[in-house]
């Protein structure tokens, strides 16, 4: 049951993004996760942010 609810939530969230936003979503979430790492996180996240901007 939890998987079904998770899948529905993901589908609803990605439907709202539309177009290229769906393709940039994994890059943006990876960038957000990497930014948690102290010191190196921002350095590694910078190219990911630029890539997501280019996709959008």
C-alpha positions in Angstrom: 0.0 0.0 0.0 2.9 2.4 0.8 4.4 1.8 -2.6 1.2 2.6 -4.4 0.9 5.9 -2.4 4.5 6.7 -3.1 4.0 6.1 -6.8 0.9 8.2 -6.9 2.7 11.1 -5.2 5.6 10.8 -7.6 3.3 10.8 -10.6 1.4 13.9 -9.3 4.6 15.7 -8.6 6.1 15.1 -12.0 2.9 15.9 -13.8 3.1 19.4 -12.4 6.6 19.9 -13.6 5.7 19.4 -17.3 8.1 19.4 -20.3 11.7 19.6 -19.6 11.2 19.9 -15.9 10.6 16.2 -15.7 14.0 15.6 -17.3 15.7 18.1 -15.0 14.1 16.7 -11.8 16.6 13.9 -11.2 19.5 16.3 -11.7 18.0 18.8 -9.3 17.3 16.2 -6.6 20.8 14.8 -6.9 22.2 18.4 -6.6 20.1 19.0 -3.5 21.3 15.7 -1.9 25.0 16.5 -2.7 24.7 20.0 -1.1 24.3 18.3 2.3 27.9 17.2 2.2 30.1 19.7 4.1 32.8 21.6 2.2 32.7 19.7 -1.1 29.0 19.6 -1.5 28.6 23.1 -3.0 31.5 22.5 -5.4 30.1 19.2 -6.7 26.5 20.6 -6.8 27.5 23.6 -9.0 27.8 21.7 -12.3 24.7 19.8 -11.5 22.7 23.0 -11.0 24.1 24.4 -14.3 23.1 21.2 -16.1 19.6 21.4 -14.7 19.4 25.0 -15.8 20.5 24.0 -19.3 17.9 21.3 -19.5 15.1 23.8 -18.5 
